[in-house]
Amino acid sequence: MSSGEREPMPELVRPMAATLGELPAPDRDAEFGYEMKWDGLRAVVHVDRGQVRVVSRNERDITEAYPELAALGEALGSTRVVLDGEIVARDRSTGRISFAALQPRIHLRDPSRIQRLSEQVPVTYLAFDLLHLDGHNTMGLPYRERRKLLESVGLSGPHWDTPPNSAGGGANVLAASKQQGLEGIVAKRLDSVYEPGRRSKAWIKVKHAAMQEVVVGGWKPGKGRRAGTIGSLLLGIPGPLGLEYVGQVGTGFTQQILDDLGANLGTLERTTSPFAGALPPADTKDAHWVTPTLVGEVQLSEWTRDGRLRHPTWRGLRPDKSPDEVVRES
């Protein structure tokens, strides 16, 4: 990195996104660097002479929700950086990184509850890219050089770390991610620059299981032990004609998740369906419609021939995503 004229730190950086794909062919393996795909909340962290600001993927300031990360400013001293990475939490029983474990932290606003849960369910920020360093924009540098600079910063502390990456050896990294119970890996071209806000083919996410981000367009009441609460969510994906219906999900909910969903959906009630086109009559019976602003994620076995989710399981809300970012994964 040159020692030329210094540039101001960017106020906002929309994270670069990866495309879903397969492991690069063996004859191209050496062209890529490989990282674990962390099951958490994407965040850009700005550290400016001890002051820390945490911004979600959809440009929301979430600094106060994660007080554990404030000490990163003191750890870096006078260093000025902008980092890209993932906020993660670990399952208390297995010790593994778990998106479900992070869910109770995502929507908190009450300072006392935030502080209590920061002790009960602490988070870690895993930084995997460096976008600005001490007055120099690094986004135009190749990925291999950005990683070297990131590692030189020495991010290793009680609530932050720089996870390892591997130049080449993608098959081994993918196997290790499965053994560790992770979602998959991300393959990044070693010569790729950072493209803010773009879903680029220079980054490829390779998953062990099919996942799909979805937009919540309604819900149906539960029955039996779920009476009086949510039975299933009606889901869609934005398409050329509007929100296209892809089915409903009724499994994967804990009581805490149902309570949080009920609080969120209650403020979004509307009288008409937000979906483009007609839905099957059985799916609309007793349905409550909501303004389609909440994004979530499901795991599924496959897509049906008519474009519906087969055997979906709810994984949680994705407040770091906006509806217009949701795309159908093949």
N, C-alpha and C positions, 0 to 999 in steps of 0.2 A: 504494500500500500504506500502510495507516494506521500510526501510531507508537504503537499501543495496547499492552496488556499482552503481554509476550513469552511464547512457548511453548517448551517443550523440543523438541529435535530428535527426530523419530520414530526408534525403534530399527530398525524394519523397514517397508518400503513395498513391497507387491507391485505390479509395474508394470501399468499399464493396457494393455489389448490392443486391437488393431484388428480389424475384421471384413473378410473378403475381399469385394470388390465392384468396381464400375466407376467410372470418372471421373464426378463429379457433372455433371449436365446444365448446358449453357451458362448457362441463366437462374439457376442456383444457384452458379455458379462463384465469385462474389464473397463467398459465405458461408464459404468454406474457405481455410485456409492449407495450403500444399503443401511437403512435405519429401521428400528422397530416402529410399528404403528401403535402409538400410545392411545389407550382408551380413556380419553379425558376431554377437557374443554380447551379449545384452541385459544391462545391469547398472545398478544404482542405486549411486551413489557418495556417501558421506557425508564431508564435510570439516568438521572441528571444530577450529578454532584450530590448524591445521597438521597434525592427525592425519587420515589418509585411511583409509577403510574401503570396500571394494568388495564388493558383495553381488549374487549372481546372481539371476535371475528366480525360481528355486526356493529362495531364502533361504539359500544356501550362501555362507559368507565365502570369497571367492577373492582376498583382498588380496595374499597372498604369491605368488600365481601371476603377478602383473603388477607387478613392482617399478618399472617405468617410471612408474607413476602416483603413486608416493609423493611425487614432487617437486611434485605439484599442491598439496599442503598448504602448502609453503613459498611457492609462487606466489600463493596466496590470502591468506596472512598470517593476520590475525585474523578473516577472513570465515568465517561458518558457513553451509554450504549442504548441501542434499540435491539431487542431480542425477539425472535419468533420461537414459540414452543407450545407446550401443552401442560395444563394444570391437571394433576392426577391425584387420586386418593387410593388407599389400599384397603382391601377387605380385612377386617380385624381378625377373622378366623383363619384365613389362608395366607395373609400377607401379600397377596397378589394385587396388582393394579386392577381396579374394578370401576367401571362407569356407574354401576348401581351404588357403590359406596360414595361416589361423588354427588349423587343426586340431592341428598339433604342440604348440601352447601350451596346449590346453584341459585335458588330464588330468595335467599335470606336478605332481609333489609333491617331487621331489628338488631341494633348493636350488641345488646346483651346476649342474644341467641347466637349471633355470629361468633362472639368471643367464646361462648361455651362450646360450640361445635368445632371451633378451630382447635380446641384441646382434645375433644373426643374423636373427631374425624379430621386430622391434620392433612394438609395438602402439600404437594411438592411441585415445583415448576421445573419441567424438563426442557431446557433450551436446546434447540437443534439447528438454529440459524442465527446469523449476526447481520443486521441490516444497517447499522450505523455504529461507528467507533471513533470517539474523541474527535468529532468535527469532520469525519470522512464518511460519505455515503458509500456503503460496500455492496449495494444491491446489484451493481453492474459487474462485480467480480464473479469469476466462475465459482461454482459451488465448492470445489476442492479448496480454493483459497479462502472462502468465507469460513469453512469448517476449521481450517488451521488458525485463523484469527480468533474464532470462537473459543477454541481450546486454549489459546494463549491467554485469554481473559481469566481463566482459572475458576470457573463457576463450580464450586463444590461446597455445599453447606447443609445446614439442618433441614432446609425446605427448598433447596434448588440444586440442580446438578446439570452436567452436560453428559448425556448418555453416549455411549460409544457408537461409532459407525464403522463400516467396512468398505474399502475400495475393492470391488469384486467379491466373489464368494457368495453370490446371492442365494444359491440353493441351501447352503449351510445356515445362513442367517434366517431364511424362511423356516427351516426345520427347528432352529433354536427358538423362534418365536412361538411355534406351536407347542413345544415342550414347556415353555414358560406360561402357557395359557393366554397368550396375547392374541390380538385380533388379526395380525398379519405384519407386513413390512411395507416400507416405501422405498422404491428404487429411484434414485435421482441421478440424472446425467452429470458427470463430474465437470463438464464444461458449461453447465446451464447457469444463466444469470437468474436473479430473483425478479419475478414478474408480479408486482402487487395486484391483487384482486383477480388474477387470471387463473383459470383452470387449464393447466399446461400438460402437454404430453411428455414434457421433459421430466416430469415426476409421475411415477406410476405406483398406485397403491395395489398391493397384492394381498387378498384376504383369504382366510381359511374358511369363513362362512359368509353366506350372502347377507348383506345388511342393506337397508334402504332408508333414507331420510324421507319423511312424509309430513304433510300438512294436515292438521286436525280441522275437519269441517263440521263435525257434529258428534253426538254421543247418544247411546241408548241406555235406559235404566237397567239396573241389574235385577236379578231374581234370586230367590232363596237367601243364602247367607250374604249375597251382595245387594239385597233389596234396600232401597233408599240411597243407593250410591250409583256409581258408573258401572255398567255392565260391559260395554264395549265402546270403542272410539271409531268413528267413521273417517276414513283417511283418503287423501288425494295427493296428486302430484301435478304441478302446473304444466299445462300443455298449450298448444296453439289456440284452443277455443276457451281456455280458462282452467279451472281446477278440475282435473280428470279423476273420477272416483276409482280407487284401486282396492276397495274392500274395507273390512273392519277387523279390529284386533280386540280380543277379550281376555288374553292371558299375559302374564308377566308383571302383574300389578301387586305391589304390597299395599297395606293399608295406608302407609304414609304417602305413597305415590298417588293413591286414589284421593286422599284428602287434598293434596297439592293440586291435582288436576281439577277437582271440584271447585276449589277456590279460584283457579285461573279461568276455567270455562264459564263460571257463573257471571263473570263480568263481560263476557263476549256473546251472550245470547242474542239471537236474531230470529225473525219469523219465517224467513225463506231459506231454501237450500243454497249454499254457496257453490255447489258443484255444477259443472257444465253438463247438460243433458240429464236424462232421467235415470234414476237409480232403481234397482229391483224393488218391487213393492215390499217384500219381506224386510229389506234393509231400512226402509223409510218408516215402517210401523213404529210408532211411539218415539220417533227420533226427535232430538233437540238439536237445532242448528246453531252454529256459532260462526262468528267472523273468523275467517281462516288466517290467523296470524301466528298461531303456535306451531312450532316445528318439533317433531320428535323423530325417534329412530326405532325401527323394528328389525328383528332378525327373521328371515324367512327360509323355507326349504327351496322354493323356486317360484317362478311366475307361471300362472296358468295361461292357456292359449288365448283367453279373452282379456289378458292384461291385469289379472287380479293377483294379490298376494296369496300364496299358498302357505298355510300353517304359520302365520306371523306371530311373533312374540314381542311384546313391548319392552324396549330397553330404557327408555327415558326421554325426557324433553331435551331439546338442543337449543337453549336460549342464545347460543353463539351463532346461530344460523337464522337467516330471514327466509320467508317463503320463496322469494324469487331466486334464491340460491339452490333450491331443491331440484334435482334432475333425476330422471329414471336411470338406475344403474342396470346395465345389461348383465 
